[in-house]
Amino acid sequence: MTPPITFNHEAATAALAQILRQQGLKLATAESCTGGLIAAACTELAGSSDWFERGMVSYSNEAKTELLDVPEALITQHGAVSEPVARAMAEGALRHGRAQVSVAVTGVAGPSGGSAAKPVGTVWFGFSVHGQTHSEVQRFDGDRAAVRQATVAHALQRLLELLGAHSG
């Protein structure tokens, strides 16, 4: 059995730190399926308190509502793994902190919990950057660990792209 391919997030995190510092911004995370792995990747970098404001793990639907003000009706109507919930999580992360940039993830990491409409590996992302909320869905292959690592990698890379598109 070959070991799983893991994303080396050090370079992406260092680049993210540099952009956030240059722009005078702080980041907040709102995580469900990753359970805090994005925040952990960010805070592995020494000096991250300069640009990382907070991370919230909102694994249950109740936590999404209580910590991030995601309306229960959104979760009931669309499900926790959905575009409206990811967007609401990203916006809620900004309302509950002193950050100007946020990333939110909600997905089905597996091995169970998937459906025909939302198979294992489905992850919705919400990004609030420069006053705009962006969202997208990705489907990642692999086991639970692979899906979670791919989610962290995509979140960091997409943040870099969104911030870089507005820098300079």
C-alpha positions in Angstrom: 0.0 0.0 0.0 1.4 3.3 -1.0 1.3 6.2 1.4 -1.3 8.9 0.6 0.0 11.9 -1.3 -0.1 14.9 1.1 -0.1 18.5 0.2 2.9 20.5 1.4 1.1 23.6 2.6 4.2 25.4 4.0 4.8 27.3 0.7 1.2 28.2 0.2 0.8 29.3 3.8 4.0 31.4 3.7 2.7 33.1 0.5 -0.7 33.6 2.1 0.9 35.2 5.1 2.9 37.5 2.9 -0.1 38.7 1.0 -2.2 39.2 4.0 0.5 41.1 5.8 1.1 43.3 2.7 -2.6 44.1 2.5 -3.0 44.6 6.2 -5.6 41.9 6.5 -6.5 39.1 8.9 -8.0 35.7 8.1 -10.7 33.8 9.9 -11.7 30.2 9.1 -15.1 28.4 9.5 -14.6 24.7 9.1 -16.9 21.7 9.2 -15.5 18.7 7.3 -11.8 19.7 8.0 -12.3 20.0 11.7 -9.8 22.9 12.0 -7.1 21.6 9.6 -7.0 24.9 7.7 -6.5 26.8 10.9 -3.8 24.3 12.0 -2.0 24.7 8.6 -2.1 28.5 9.1 -0.9 28.5 12.7 2.0 26.1 12.0 3.8 29.1 10.6 5.6 31.1 13.2 4.3 34.7 13.5 0.8 33.7 12.2 -0.8 35.9 14.9 0.1 38.8 12.6 -2.4 37.7 10.0 -4.5 34.8 11.4 -7.3 36.0 13.5 -9.4 33.0 14.5 -10.7 29.6 13.5 -14.1 28.2 14.2 -15.0 24.5 13.9 -18.7 24.3 13.3 -19.1 20.6 12.8 -22.7 20.2 13.8 -25.7 22.0 12.3 -26.3 23.6 15.7 -22.8 24.9 15.8 -23.2 26.5 12.4 -26.2 28.3 13.7 -24.8 29.2 17.1 -21.3 30.2 16.1 -21.8 31.6 12.7 -25.4 32.7 12.5 -26.2 30.3 9.7 -30.0 30.4 9.5 -31.6 27.0 10.4 -33.9 27.5 7.4 -30.9 27.5 5.1 -29.7 24.2 6.5 -33.2 22.7 6.4 -33.8 23.8 2.8 -30.4 23.2 1.2 -28.6 20.9 3.6 -25.4 21.6 5.5 -23.3 20.7 2.5 -24.5 23.4 0.1 -23.6 26.7 -1.5 -25.9 28.9 0.7 -24.5 27.4 3.9 -20.9 27.8 2.8 -21.5 31.4 1.9 -23.3 32.0 5.2 -20.5 30.4 7.1 -17.9 32.6 5.4 -19.9 35.7 6.1 -20.6 34.6 9.7 -16.9 34.1 10.3 -16.3 37.8 9.5 -19.2 39.0 11.6 -17.9 37.2 14.7 -14.3 38.3 14.5 -11.9 41.1 13.6 -10.8 39.6 10.3 -11.4 41.0 6.8 -10.9 37.7 4.9 -12.5 34.3 5.6 -12.7 30.8 4.2 -15.5 28.3 5.0 -15.7 24.7 4.2 -18.6 22.2 4.5 -18.5 18.8 2.9 -18.8 15.0 3.0 -15.4 13.6 3.9 -16.6 10.1 4.1 -16.4 7.2 4.3 -20.2 7.4 4.9 -22.7 10.3 4.6 -22.7 10.7 0.9 -25.7 10.6 -1.4 -26.4 10.6 -5.1 -26.6 14.4 -5.1 -23.7 14.9 -2.7 -21.3 12.0 -3.0 -18.4 11.5 -0.6 -15.7 14.0 -1.6 -18.2 16.8 -2.2 -17.0 20.0 -0.5 -18.6 23.5 -0.8 -16.2 26.5 -0.2 -17.1 30.0 0.8 -14.6 32.8 0.6 -15.2 36.4 1.7 -12.5 38.6 0.3 -12.5 42.4 -0.3 -16.1 42.7 0.6 -17.3 40.0 -1.8 -18.4 36.4 -1.1 -17.4 33.8 -3.6 -18.4 30.1 -3.5 -17.6 27.0 -5.4 -17.9 23.2 -5.1 -15.2 20.6 -5.6 -15.3 16.9 -5.6 -12.2 15.1 -4.3 -11.3 11.5 -4.7 -9.8 9.3 -2.0 -10.5 8.3 1.6 -11.4 10.6 4.4 -7.9 11.8 5.0 -7.3 12.5 1.3 -10.6 14.5 1.0 -9.7 16.6 4.0 -6.1 17.2 2.8 -7.3 18.1 -0.6 -9.8 20.5 0.9 -7.1 22.3 2.9 -4.9 22.5 -0.2 -7.7 23.9 -2.3 -8.7 26.5 0.4 -5.2 27.8 0.7 -4.6 27.9 -3.1 -7.9 29.6 -3.8 -7.4 32.2 -1.1 -4.0 33.0 -2.7 -5.7 33.5 -6.1 -8.5 35.6 -4.7 -6.2 37.9 -2.8 -3.6 38.0 -5.5 -6.3 39.1 -8.0 -6.8 42.2 -5.9 -3.2 43.0 -5.0 -1.0 45.6 -6.6 
